[in-house]
Amino acid sequence: MESLRRWREADRALSEVSRRYMRLNESDMRTIRMLIRAQQRGRVVTPKDIAREVGISSASTTKLVRRLEVNGHLVRVAHPSDRRTICLEVTAATARVARETIGRQHSRRFDAAAALDGVERETVIRFLTALAEADSPQGYLADASDSAKQETVETEQESDTCALE
């Protein structure tokens, strides 16, 4: 468990350094990562997708999108099939910086995994899978998580209704 604690601390430190280097907060960084993944997979991302992924209100999403746009991290583009909706894409400059910084770190992680033989990899996979299952919310925490998700859905529905009025 000590090795896992050290890895988590190193991961947190790397994340913090990356965010500071790119001048982003946690929600901004999560959004940038989401946009990069989506673009790599050929998927479109709307502000609602960001709100859902980051777990913020539509008002907070509007502020986040505006901030990232003003700072040159994302652009608004027309939705390919719905003219009423906009899509968001990460800029080429931000994608390049992410590749040059975060991408190198991910490459080092892949190298560490590739250094393991098949049996070692299977053992690590079993351990991490069991750890993820052990860390899923149970009891009161699961109830609180479900309540928070429902509140987010209800808030989004109210916002949508207000926008239509």
C-alpha positions as CSV (number, residue, x, y, z in Angstrom):
1,M,0.0,0.0,0.0
2,E,3.0,2.3,0.6
3,S,3.9,2.0,-3.1
4,L,0.4,2.9,-4.1
5,R,0.4,5.9,-1.8
6,R,3.7,7.1,-3.4
7,W,2.3,6.6,-6.9
8,R,-0.9,8.6,-6.0
9,E,1.2,11.4,-4.5
10,A,3.4,11.5,-7.6
11,D,0.3,11.5,-9.8
12,R,-1.2,14.4,-7.8
13,A,2.0,16.3,-8.0
14,L,2.3,15.8,-11.7
15,S,-1.3,16.8,-12.2
16,E,-0.8,20.0,-10.2
17,V,2.4,20.9,-12.1
18,S,0.6,20.3,-15.4
19,R,-2.3,22.5,-14.4
20,R,-0.1,25.3,-13.2
21,Y,2.0,25.1,-16.4
22,M,-1.1,25.4,-18.5
23,R,-2.6,27.9,-16.1
24,L,-5.8,25.8,-15.6
25,N,-7.8,24.8,-12.6
26,E,-9.0,21.2,-12.0
27,S,-12.3,21.7,-13.9
28,D,-10.5,23.3,-16.8
29,M,-8.0,20.5,-17.0
30,R,-10.7,17.8,-16.9
31,T,-12.5,19.6,-19.7
32,I,-9.4,19.9,-21.8
33,R,-8.7,16.2,-21.3
34,M,-12.3,15.4,-22.2
35,L,-12.1,17.5,-25.4
36,I,-8.8,15.9,-26.5
37,R,-10.1,12.4,-26.0
38,A,-13.3,13.2,-27.9
39,Q,-11.5,14.8,-30.8
40,Q,-9.1,11.7,-31.0
41,R,-12.2,9.5,-31.3
42,G,-14.1,11.8,-33.7
43,R,-16.8,12.7,-31.2
44,V,-18.4,16.1,-30.8
45,V,-18.7,17.7,-27.4
46,T,-21.4,20.2,-26.3
47,P,-21.5,22.3,-23.2
48,K,-24.0,19.8,-21.7
49,D,-21.5,17.0,-22.2
50,I,-18.9,19.1,-20.2
51,A,-21.4,19.8,-17.4
52,R,-22.2,16.1,-17.1
53,E,-18.5,15.0,-17.2
54,V,-17.2,17.7,-14.9
55,G,-20.2,17.6,-12.6
56,I,-21.0,21.3,-12.7
57,S,-24.1,23.4,-13.3
58,S,-24.9,24.9,-16.7
59,A,-24.1,28.4,-15.4
60,S,-20.7,27.2,-14.2
61,T,-20.2,25.5,-17.6
62,T,-20.9,28.8,-19.4
63,K,-18.2,30.5,-17.3
64,L,-15.8,27.6,-17.8
65,V,-16.3,27.6,-21.6
66,R,-15.9,31.4,-21.8
67,R,-12.7,31.3,-19.7
68,L,-11.2,28.6,-21.8
69,E,-12.2,30.3,-25.0
70,V,-10.8,33.7,-23.9
71,N,-7.5,32.0,-22.9
72,G,-7.2,30.3,-26.2
73,H,-7.7,26.7,-25.1
74,L,-10.9,26.0,-27.0
75,V,-13.1,27.2,-29.9
76,R,-16.8,27.0,-30.6
77,V,-17.8,25.3,-33.8
78,A,-21.1,24.5,-35.4
79,H,-22.7,21.2,-34.5
80,P,-22.5,18.9,-37.6
81,S,-26.2,18.0,-37.5
82,D,-28.0,20.5,-35.1
83,R,-27.7,24.1,-36.1
84,R,-29.1,25.2,-32.7
85,T,-26.2,23.6,-30.8
86,I,-22.6,24.5,-30.6
87,C,-19.7,22.1,-30.2
88,L,-16.4,22.8,-28.5
89,E,-13.0,21.8,-29.7
90,V,-9.6,22.2,-28.1
91,T,-7.3,24.5,-30.0
92,A,-4.3,23.1,-31.9
93,A,-1.9,25.0,-29.6
94,T,-3.4,23.6,-26.4
95,A,-3.5,20.1,-27.9
96,R,0.2,20.4,-28.8
97,V,1.2,21.6,-25.3
98,A,-0.8,18.7,-23.7
99,R,1.0,16.2,-26.0
100,E,4.4,17.7,-25.2
101,T,3.8,17.6,-21.4
102,I,1.2,15.2,-20.4
103,G,1.8,12.9,-23.4
104,R,5.4,12.4,-22.3
105,Q,4.3,11.3,-18.9
106,H,1.7,8.9,-20.2
107,S,4.4,7.4,-22.5
108,R,6.6,6.8,-19.4
109,R,3.6,5.0,-17.8
110,F,3.2,2.8,-20.9
111,D,6.9,2.0,-20.7
112,A,6.5,1.0,-17.1
113,A,3.6,-1.3,-18.0
114,A,5.4,-2.7,-21.0
115,A,8.4,-3.7,-18.8
116,L,6.1,-6.2,-17.0
117,D,5.7,-9.7,-18.2
118,G,2.2,-11.1,-18.9
119,V,1.8,-12.7,-15.5
120,E,2.9,-9.5,-13.7
121,R,0.5,-7.4,-15.8
122,E,-2.4,-9.8,-15.0
123,T,-1.6,-9.5,-11.3
124,V,-1.5,-5.7,-11.4
125,I,-4.7,-5.6,-13.4
126,R,-6.5,-7.9,-10.9
127,F,-5.2,-5.8,-8.0
128,L,-6.3,-2.5,-9.6
129,T,-9.7,-3.9,-10.6
130,A,-10.3,-5.1,-7.0
131,L,-9.1,-1.7,-5.6
132,A,-11.5,0.1,-8.0
133,E,-14.4,-2.1,-6.9
134,A,-13.5,-1.7,-3.2
135,D,-13.5,2.1,-3.7
136,S,-16.9,2.3,-5.3
137,P,-19.3,4.1,-2.9
138,Q,-21.2,1.8,-0.6
139,G,-24.0,2.4,1.9
140,Y,-24.5,6.0,2.9
141,L,-21.9,7.2,0.4
142,A,-23.7,5.4,-2.5
143,D,-26.9,7.0,-1.4
144,A,-25.3,10.5,-1.2
145,S,-23.7,9.9,-4.7
146,D,-27.1,8.9,-6.1
147,S,-28.8,12.0,-4.5
148,A,-26.1,14.3,-5.9
149,K,-26.6,12.8,-9.4
150,Q,-30.4,13.3,-9.2
151,E,-30.0,16.9,-8.0
152,T,-27.7,17.6,-11.0
153,V,-30.3,16.1,-13.4
154,E,-33.1,18.1,-11.8
155,T,-31.1,21.4,-12.0
156,E,-30.3,20.8,-15.7
157,Q,-34.0,20.1,-16.4
158,E,-35.0,23.4,-14.6
159,S,-32.3,25.3,-16.6
160,D,-33.6,23.8,-19.9
161,T,-37.2,24.7,-19.0
162,C,-36.2,28.3,-18.1
163,A,-34.3,28.6,-21.4
164,L,-37.4,27.6,-23.3
165,E,-39.7,30.1,-21.6
